[in-house]
Each structure stands twice: as structure tokens, then as C-alpha cells.
């Protein structure tokens, strides 16, 4: 639904840790490595994979009691994919750097080169340019694709997945955290698992998930996983409008799903 409400969702129900497998769909650059560490702390049977929702559903079948994932603000998600392509040691030689004979300089120059290759979307730019990801609606593709690993468009996935199908899959998931609110997402998950949580998770719920609580950003509670040291940027609102417009074109379906997810997340809080 477009208003962020669904009366049939299981999103507010308590979870039974002994019911079966907790299937976590790791959408790249949406905090999946961080959530891998978080879930390891819980007494759960977890299967985490970078395969899409439909693939994991089919593979696990009735053994999966719950399906989980995390989503991320599309602007930050696309920028994170680019920075991974630029700075991660496995991606540093991507062909995007030599596109149109341009010589990369700073991050913003490189970001423009990378975006200019992908926009406007068309048959000539389905290639990932030796980068790990194709940024076109990457998150909603993981909600709709039947490909084994839809990091690119090699399997024939469209640039813009079916919005209704992405929306339906979103509501069928049992837990959807948000990367921008990792702490709050942990609180929600631990609350729904409170009768089954390990003492460490219960302690986090009691000590950190109260209005009067505090978060230890430097201690064990800080689970953030960083894959490279370069190019991190907390604020993207001041990027040039032409770059932001390209990101908007690449993430029209992702933005619609994230808008629903954000409203639902606040309702769950």
C-alpha cells in the first residue's frame, strides 16, 4: 500500500526463536555485515545470504520461520556502492574510471563519471563496468528478482522492477530494519524476541532501548562494519542537483519502497 500501512503484516508480532530458520537477505551496502554480527549474538538459527528474497524463500521453504532484511536511504545506498567500487581493493581497477577517456580526480568527479555511465538507463549501459554492483533500483531488485545473484542485470532484470511486486514482498517480510537506524532496529528486533533473547541481547534492550538510556558508540554495542577507509560521507543533501537528479532516476522504485518502509518503521517504534 502507498500509505505505509498493512493490516495483514506480521511486523508487530512477537517472534519465536525456536520456530525455525531466520533467513536474512543481505542486500549489499545496506548494513548486512553489521547485521551478520548482530544476529550472531542471538540464540537463533540464522541463514544469511546475498541472494534475493525469492531465491531464499524457494531454497529454505518451510524450514524458514522468518524472513528478514535491512533497507537503506537510496541516496546513501547508491553513494556507498560507488565508494565501494572506488576504494575496495577488489574493485579499484573498474572500467568506469576510464569511461569516455576521463581521468578521475576527487570523489565528486569520479561519482559524476560513474553516474553518467548509468544514466540515462538503456540497453547500452546494463554493464557493471567491472564494479560489484549495478545501481539501478538495487534494493527493489532484491525484493523481486528470481536471479541467483542480482547484483547486475545479466539475468535480464529490468532497470525498474515492478513496484507492486516489490511492495508486496516488502510487506511479506517479517522484519525490515533500516541502516540509518541500526540501533533502533536492534531495539525492535530484541523487543520482539524478548522472551527468547540471550542475556546479552536482553541487557541491550533494558539498558539502551529506553528513553533514558544511552548508547555506547565506542564499546561493544557499536557493531558497525567498515569495508574500506576512504570516501565516507555522512551528509549528501549538499551534493550538486545534477548528481542528485541522476540518483533519483536510478532509484525511483527503491525510493518508493523506502518511503513506505520508513513510515512503517516509525509506526513500529
matplotlib code that plots the C-alpha trace (Angstrom):
import matplotlib.pyplot as plt

x = [0.0, 1.1, 0.4, 2.8, 0.0, -0.9, -3.3, -2.2, 1.5, 3.2, 5.6, 4.3, 4.0, 6.5, 9.0, 9.7, 13.4, 12.8, 10.3, 12.9, 15.4, 15.7, 16.5, 18.4, 18.5, 21.8, 21.3, 24.8, 25.7, 22.6, 24.5, 24.4, 27.8, 26.9, 23.7, 25.6, 27.4, 24.3, 22.4, 25.3, 24.8, 21.3, 20.4, 18.9, 19.3, 20.3, 21.0, 22.4, 23.0, 23.3, 20.7, 17.3, 14.2, 12.5, 15.6, 15.9, 12.2, 12.5, 15.7, 14.7, 11.0, 9.1, 12.3, 12.4, 10.2, 11.0, 12.4, 14.4, 16.3, 17.5, 17.0, 18.8, 18.1, 18.6, 20.9, 23.3, 22.9, 24.0, 26.8, 28.0, 28.0, 30.1, 32.6, 32.9, 33.7, 36.3, 38.0, 37.5, 40.7, 38.8, 37.1, 39.8, 40.5, 36.9, 36.5, 34.2, 37.4, 38.4, 34.8, 34.9, 38.6, 38.1, 40.7, 39.3, 40.3, 38.3, 35.4, 32.8, 34.5, 34.6, 31.0, 29.8, 31.7, 30.2, 26.6, 27.0, 27.6, 24.4, 22.1, 20.0, 19.2, 19.1, 20.3, 23.8, 24.5, 23.4, 27.1, 28.5, 31.9, 33.8, 32.2, 30.4, 27.0, 24.7, 23.0, 19.6, 17.0, 19.3, 17.2, 13.9, 15.5, 16.4, 12.8, 11.5, 14.3, 14.3, 18.0, 20.6, 22.5, 21.0, 24.0, 23.9, 21.4, 22.9, 19.8, 17.5, 16.1, 14.6, 16.1, 12.8, 11.3, 7.5, 6.6, 3.6, 5.6, 8.4, 5.7, 4.1, 7.4, 8.3, 5.1, 5.6, 8.9, 8.7, 11.4, 12.8, 15.5, 16.8, 20.6, 20.2, 18.6, 20.6, 20.4, 16.6, 16.3, 18.1, 15.7, 12.7, 14.1, 15.2, 11.8, 10.0, 12.4, 12.5, 11.2, 13.9, 16.8, 20.2, 21.0, 23.3, 20.5, 18.1, 20.6, 20.9, 17.1, 16.9, 19.9, 19.8, 16.2, 14.6, 14.0, 16.5, 19.1, 22.4, 24.3, 28.0, 29.2, 32.8, 32.1, 30.7, 27.3, 28.8, 28.6, 29.2, 31.4, 33.5, 34.9, 37.3, 38.7, 38.2, 35.3, 32.8, 30.3, 27.5, 25.6, 24.5, 22.0, 24.6, 25.6, 25.1, 21.5, 22.5, 24.1, 21.1, 18.7, 20.7, 20.4, 16.7, 16.4, 18.3, 16.3, 12.7, 11.3, 13.8, 12.7, 9.0, 9.7, 12.0, 9.3, 6.8, 9.5, 10.4, 6.8, 6.2, 9.4, 8.3, 4.9, 6.7, 8.9]
y = [0.0, 3.5, 4.9, 2.7, 0.6, -3.1, -4.7, -8.2, -7.8, -9.8, -7.0, -6.3, -9.9, -11.5, -13.9, -17.5, -18.2, -21.9, -21.9, -22.5, -20.7, -16.9, -16.1, -12.8, -11.3, -9.4, -6.6, -5.3, -1.9, -2.0, -2.9, -6.6, -7.3, -5.4, -7.3, -10.6, -9.7, -8.6, -11.8, -14.0, -12.7, -14.2, -17.8, -18.2, -20.5, -17.9, -18.2, -15.0, -14.8, -12.1, -13.9, -12.2, -12.8, -15.1, -17.3, -17.8, -18.5, -21.2, -22.7, -22.8, -23.5, -24.3, -24.5, -20.7, -19.4, -15.8, -13.7, -10.5, -7.8, -4.2, -1.3, 2.0, 5.5, 5.3, 8.4, 6.9, 3.4, 4.5, 6.6, 3.7, 1.4, 3.9, 4.3, 0.5, 0.4, 3.1, 2.2, -1.5, -3.4, -5.9, -3.1, -0.5, -1.3, -1.0, 0.2, 3.1, 5.1, 5.3, 5.8, 8.4, 8.9, 10.9, 10.8, 10.6, 13.2, 13.7, 11.7, 14.0, 14.0, 10.2, 10.0, 12.1, 9.8, 6.7, 8.1, 9.5, 6.0, 4.6, 7.5, 7.6, 4.0, 2.0, -1.2, 0.2, 0.6, -2.6, -3.5, -3.1, -1.7, -4.3, -2.9, -5.1, -3.5, -2.0, 0.8, 0.8, 0.1, -2.4, -2.9, -3.4, -5.8, -7.9, -7.9, -9.0, -10.8, -14.6, -14.5, -16.3, -13.1, -9.9, -7.6, -6.8, -7.0, -10.0, -12.2, -9.9, -8.0, -4.6, -1.3, -0.6, -3.7, -4.0, -1.6, -3.6, -6.8, -5.0, -3.6, -6.9, -8.6, -5.8, -6.4, -10.2, -9.9, -10.4, -7.8, -4.9, -2.8, 0.5, 1.1, 4.7, 3.4, 0.4, 0.9, 1.4, -1.6, -3.7, -2.5, -3.5, -7.0, -7.6, -6.5, -9.0, -11.7, -10.6, -14.0, -15.8, -13.4, -14.2, -12.4, -10.1, -9.1, -8.6, -6.4, -4.3, -4.0, -3.0, -0.6, 1.0, 0.9, 3.2, 6.9, 7.5, 5.1, 5.9, 4.2, 3.3, 4.3, 3.1, -0.1, -3.5, -2.1, -0.4, -3.1, -1.0, -2.9, -0.8, -2.4, 0.5, 3.6, 6.1, 8.2, 8.1, 11.0, 11.4, 14.2, 14.0, 16.9, 19.3, 17.4, 19.2, 18.9, 17.3, 14.4, 14.0, 14.0, 11.1, 9.2, 9.9, 8.5, 5.4, 4.7, 5.6, 2.2, 2.0, 5.4, 4.5, 1.3, 3.1, 5.8, 3.1, 1.3, 4.5, 5.3, 1.7, 1.7, 4.8, 3.2, 0.1, 2.3]
z = [0.0, -0.7, 2.8, 4.8, 6.4, 6.0, 8.5, 7.5, 8.2, 11.0, 11.6, 15.2, 16.4, 18.8, 17.3, 18.5, 18.4, 18.2, 15.3, 12.6, 10.5, 10.5, 6.8, 6.5, 3.0, 2.8, 0.4, -0.3, 1.2, 3.5, 6.6, 6.0, 7.5, 10.6, 10.9, 10.5, 13.7, 15.5, 14.6, 15.7, 19.2, 19.4, 20.0, 16.6, 13.6, 11.0, 7.3, 5.8, 2.1, -0.6, -2.7, -3.3, -1.2, -3.7, -4.1, -0.3, 0.1, -2.5, -1.1, 2.5, 2.0, 5.2, 7.2, 7.3, 10.1, 9.4, 6.6, 7.5, 5.7, 6.0, 3.6, 3.2, 2.1, -1.7, -1.9, 0.7, -0.8, -4.3, -2.9, -0.8, -3.8, -5.7, -2.9, -2.7, -6.4, -5.9, -2.7, -2.1, -3.0, -5.3, -7.3, -7.8, -11.4, -12.7, -16.3, -15.1, -14.3, -18.0, -19.4, -22.2, -21.6, -18.4, -15.7, -12.2, -9.7, -6.5, -5.2, -6.7, -10.2, -10.0, -8.8, -11.8, -14.2, -12.6, -12.6, -16.2, -17.4, -15.8, -16.6, -18.7, -18.4, -21.6, -23.3, -23.8, -20.0, -18.5, -17.9, -14.4, -15.7, -13.6, -10.5, -8.0, -8.4, -10.9, -9.0, -10.8, -8.1, -6.5, -3.3, -5.0, -7.4, -4.4, -3.4, -6.9, -8.8, -9.3, -10.3, -8.2, -7.5, -9.0, -8.3, -12.0, -14.8, -16.6, -15.8, -17.7, -14.7, -15.7, -14.6, -12.8, -11.1, -10.7, -7.9, -6.8, -6.6, -4.6, -2.3, -1.8, -0.9, 1.5, 3.5, 3.4, 5.2, 9.0, 10.0, 8.0, 9.7, 8.4, 8.1, 9.2, 12.4, 13.2, 17.0, 16.9, 14.6, 17.1, 19.8, 17.7, 16.9, 20.5, 21.8, 19.5, 20.7, 24.4, 25.7, 23.6, 23.6, 25.1, 28.3, 26.3, 24.0, 26.9, 28.6, 25.5, 25.4, 29.0, 29.1, 25.6, 24.4, 26.9, 26.6, 29.5, 28.1, 26.4, 23.6, 23.9, 20.5, 21.1, 23.1, 22.3, 21.4, 18.3, 15.7, 12.5, 10.0, 7.6, 4.4, 3.4, 4.9, 2.0, 0.8, 3.7, 3.8, 6.3, 4.5, 0.9, 0.9, -0.4, -3.5, -6.8, -8.0, -11.3, -9.3, -7.0, -10.0, -11.6, -8.3, -8.2, -11.8, -10.8, -7.7, -8.4, -7.2, -4.3, -3.1, -3.2, -1.2, 1.3, 1.9, 2.8, 5.0, 6.8, 7.7, 8.8, 10.9, 12.7, 13.4, 14.8, 17.0]

ax = plt.figure().add_subplot(projection="3d")
ax.plot(x, y, z, "-o")
ax.set_aspect("equal")
plt.show()
